[in-house]
Amino acid sequence: MIGIDIGGANLKVVDDAGVHIHYCPLWQGAPLADLLEPYAEPAAVVMSGELADCFASKIEGIRWIVGAVQRVIPDAAFYGTDATFHTRPVPDLAAANWLASADYLRQEYADAVLLDVGSTTADVIPLNCFESLKGLTDTRRLQKQYLVYTGMLRTNVATLVSSVTLDGTVTPVSTEYFAASADAHLVLGHIAPEDYTCPAPDNGEKTPEAALRRLARVVCADIDEIGRDGAIQVARQFWEAQQTLIVRAVERALFQSGVGRVITAGIGANLFARELGGVTLEGEIGGVSDALPAYAVREVALRRIACD
């Protein structure tokens, strides 16, 4: 059996050979079924791509995704926010990938909050609260700060900072999509160029030099106007805002759940493990932690088959 996680931007597959991640922007008409062809075997599936704005509603997105998967894998099982597997498109399938992760980890790590920081979002999951987590929509998770809508790669820098301080001068930023979080994390050394897997905002190069140019544009400047140091200041202040937002959500979950430790997963795992004094799930289960929901939904399905 394989595990599949279908997001709006990325398709993640876990099989016996390891983790396979494909850039798959659904809003641009990405050929999901074609990408799944090499993995045509029994599968457990989770999704969050139904929220892509190419769909008029979540249920429309769910129907499309289920249909695309079933064209390649007719007997695929889809995990829902009711912690049940389904074989047809139902509303419970919307954004259940985080719950699959919780379902897989909740017994062994019941004393922890899971922080899964991906390209687009951060999931904050108190693993000792599984029963109360079931049925939560993304809207409810936003309200409870279990979903923090910022990630390591695809976040518009201008969504988290309305101004930056350049050499002591407060400078409002442009709200154009000039630079992404990947640019900030690349120039700060948090990610490597090969980790920059989404398109750059200008569809340009994914090098530190190109990232610095994009960051300078956030304050409507060229590098020769504010210098490399100025562009790095933009990156640092974005990172400070992003770090504060995510860390506060984790601290809130720790306090409310009464647990005492943090485990991290996703592309931001190492960075936030250092910030929070936590441990990475990669150290516990290996590289599959980079595609945790895909791995988790497979393991949950296999456990249930073994118990039947």
C-alpha positions in Angstrom: 0.0 0.0 0.0 1.1 3.6 -0.7 0.1 6.8 1.0 -0.9 9.9 -0.9 -1.3 13.5 0.3 -2.8 15.9 -2.3 -2.4 19.5 -1.5 -3.2 22.5 -3.6 0.5 23.0 -4.6 2.2 19.6 -4.0 1.5 15.9 -4.5 3.3 13.7 -2.0 3.5 10.0 -2.3 5.1 7.5 0.2 5.8 3.9 -0.9 8.3 1.2 -0.1 10.9 3.1 -2.1 10.6 6.3 0.0 9.1 9.8 -0.5 8.2 11.3 -3.8 7.2 15.0 -4.0 5.8 16.5 -7.2 4.9 20.2 -7.7 1.2 20.0 -8.6 -0.5 23.4 -8.6 -4.2 22.4 -9.0 -5.3 26.0 -9.6 -3.2 25.8 -12.8 -4.8 22.6 -14.0 -2.0 20.3 -13.0 -2.4 16.8 -14.4 -3.0 15.0 -11.1 -4.1 11.6 -12.7 -1.1 11.6 -15.0 1.3 12.2 -12.0 -0.3 9.3 -10.2 0.1 6.8 -13.0 3.5 5.5 -11.8 1.9 4.8 -8.4 -1.1 2.7 -9.6 -1.4 0.4 -6.6 -3.7 0.2 -3.5 -3.6 3.6 -1.8 -4.7 5.5 1.3 -5.3 9.1 0.5 -5.6 12.5 2.3 -6.2 15.9 0.8 -6.2 19.6 1.3 -6.2 20.6 -2.3 -10.0 21.0 -2.4 -9.5 24.6 -1.2 -7.7 25.6 -4.4 -9.5 28.6 -5.9 -10.1 26.8 -9.2 -12.9 25.0 -7.5 -16.2 26.9 -6.7 -16.6 25.0 -3.5 -14.8 22.5 -1.3 -17.2 19.7 -2.3 -16.5 20.4 -6.0 -12.8 20.1 -5.3 -13.3 16.9 -3.3 -15.3 15.4 -6.2 -12.6 16.4 -8.7 -9.7 15.0 -6.6 -11.5 11.7 -5.8 -12.4 11.3 -9.4 -8.8 11.9 -10.6 -7.4 9.5 -8.1 -10.0 6.8 -8.8 -9.3 6.9 -12.5 -5.8 5.6 -11.7 -6.5 3.8 -8.4 -10.1 2.6 -8.4 -10.1 1.1 -4.9 -8.3 4.0 -3.2 -9.5 4.8 0.4 -9.8 8.4 1.4 -9.3 9.5 5.1 -11.7 12.1 6.5 -11.9 14.4 9.5 -14.2 11.9 11.1 -11.1 9.6 11.3 -12.8 7.2 8.9 -11.9 5.9 5.5 -14.3 6.6 2.6 -14.6 5.4 -1.0 -16.7 8.3 -2.3 -16.6 12.1 -2.2 -18.0 13.3 1.1 -17.5 16.7 2.9 -15.5 15.0 5.7 -12.6 14.5 3.2 -11.8 18.3 3.2 -8.4 19.1 4.7 -8.0 15.8 6.7 -4.3 15.4 6.1 -3.3 16.9 9.5 -5.7 14.6 11.4 -4.1 11.5 9.7 -0.8 12.7 11.1 -2.4 13.0 14.6 -4.0 9.6 14.3 -0.7 7.9 13.5 1.3 9.7 16.2 -1.2 10.1 19.0 -0.4 7.0 21.1 3.4 7.1 21.0 3.6 10.9 21.4 0.6 11.7 23.6 2.8 14.0 25.7 3.6 16.3 22.8 2.4 19.0 20.4 3.2 18.3 16.8 4.3 21.2 14.7 4.4 20.4 11.0 5.8 23.3 9.0 5.4 22.8 5.2 5.8 25.0 2.1 2.5 26.9 2.7 1.1 26.3 6.2 2.0 25.2 9.7 -0.1 22.7 11.5 -0.1 22.8 15.3 -1.6 19.6 16.7 -1.9 18.7 20.4 -1.7 14.9 20.2 -3.5 14.2 23.5 -6.7 15.8 22.2 -7.5 13.5 19.3 -11.2 13.0 20.0 -11.8 16.8 20.2 -9.8 17.3 17.0 -12.1 15.1 14.9 -14.5 17.1 12.7 -12.5 20.4 12.9 -12.6 22.4 9.6 -9.8 24.6 8.5 -11.8 27.6 9.6 -12.2 26.2 13.1 -8.5 25.4 13.1 -7.6 28.9 12.2 -9.8 30.2 15.0 -8.1 27.8 17.5 -4.6 28.6 16.1 -4.1 25.0 15.1 -3.6 26.1 11.5 -1.2 29.0 10.9 -1.3 30.0 7.3 2.3 30.7 6.7 5.0 28.3 5.5 8.6 28.0 4.5 8.3 28.6 0.7 5.1 30.1 -0.6 4.1 32.9 1.8 4.1 36.4 0.3 6.5 38.4 2.5 4.1 41.3 2.6 1.4 39.2 4.3 3.4 39.2 7.6 5.1 42.6 7.6 3.4 45.9 6.8 6.7 47.8 7.2 10.4 47.1 7.9 13.1 49.1 9.5 16.0 49.9 7.2 19.0 51.5 8.9 16.7 53.0 11.6 14.0 54.2 9.2 10.5 52.6 9.3 9.7 51.7 5.7 6.2 50.6 4.5 6.3 47.6 2.2 4.6 47.0 -1.2 1.8 44.5 -1.0 2.7 43.1 -4.5 3.9 39.5 -4.6 7.6 40.5 -5.0 9.2 38.0 -2.6 8.2 34.8 -1.0 9.2 33.2 2.3 11.5 30.9 0.3 13.6 34.0 -0.6 13.9 35.0 3.1 14.8 31.5 4.3 17.3 31.0 1.4 19.3 34.2 2.1 19.2 33.5 5.9 20.6 30.0 5.3 17.5 28.2 6.6 17.0 26.3 3.3 19.3 25.3 0.4 18.6 26.2 -3.2 17.4 22.7 -3.9 14.7 23.1 -1.2 13.2 26.0 -3.2 10.8 23.8 -5.0 8.0 26.2 -5.9 8.3 28.8 -8.6 9.9 32.1 -7.6 7.5 35.1 -7.6 9.2 36.5 -10.7 9.7 33.0 -12.2 13.4 33.7 -12.0 16.4 32.0 -10.6 16.4 30.4 -7.1 19.8 31.6 -6.0 20.7 33.8 -3.0 21.5 36.7 -5.4 18.1 36.5 -7.1 16.4 36.1 -3.8 18.1 39.3 -2.5 16.9 41.2 -5.6 13.3 40.0 -4.9 13.5 41.0 -1.3 14.7 44.5 -2.2 11.6 44.9 -4.4 9.4 44.4 -1.3 10.5 48.0 -0.4 10.4 49.1 -4.1 14.1 49.1 -4.4 17.0 47.6 -6.3 20.0 46.1 -4.5 22.2 49.1 -5.5 19.8 51.4 -3.6 19.6 49.5 -0.2 22.5 47.1 -0.6 22.7 43.4 0.3 22.4 44.4 4.0 19.1 46.1 3.4 17.6 43.1 1.6 18.8 40.9 4.4 17.1 43.2 6.9 13.9 42.6 5.0 14.4 38.8 5.3 15.3 38.9 9.0 12.3 41.0 9.9 10.0 38.8 7.9 11.5 35.7 9.7 11.0 37.4 13.1 7.3 38.0 12.3 6.8 34.4 11.0 8.7 32.9 13.9 6.6 34.8 16.5 3.3 33.9 14.8 4.1 30.1 14.8 5.8 30.0 18.2 3.0 31.7 19.9 0.5 29.2 18.4 2.6 26.3 19.7 3.0 27.8 23.1 -0.8 28.3 23.3 -1.3 24.6 22.4 1.2 23.5 24.9 -0.5 25.5 27.7 -4.0 24.4 26.8 -3.2 20.7 26.3 -1.0 20.5 29.4 1.8 18.6 27.5 5.4 19.4 27.9 7.3 18.8 24.6 7.2 19.6 20.9 8.0 17.4 17.9 8.5 18.9 14.5 8.0 17.7 11.0 8.1 19.1 7.4 10.6 21.3 5.6 10.8 23.6 8.7 11.4 20.8 11.2 15.0 21.5 12.0 14.6 25.3 12.2 11.7 25.2 14.6 13.0 22.3 16.7 15.9 24.7 17.5 13.6 27.6 18.2 11.3 25.6 20.5 13.8 23.2 22.1 11.9 20.3 20.4 13.0 17.2 18.6 12.4 16.5 14.9 10.3 13.6 13.8 12.9 12.8 11.2 15.1 11.7 14.1 12.3 9.3 15.1 11.0 7.9 11.8 13.5 9.1 9.2 13.0 11.1 6.0 9.3 10.2 5.5 8.6 12.9 8.0 9.0 15.4 5.1 5.7 13.9 3.8 4.2 13.1 7.1 0.5 13.0 6.2 1.2 10.7 3.2 3.2 8.4 5.4 0.7 8.6 8.3 -2.4 7.8 6.3 -0.7 4.7 4.9 0.3 3.5 8.4 -3.2 4.2 9.8 -4.7 2.2 6.9 -2.3 -0.7 7.4 -3.0 -0.7 11.2 -6.7 -1.0 10.6 -6.3 -3.7 8.0 -4.2 -5.7 10.5 -6.9 -5.3 13.2 -9.8 -6.5 10.9 
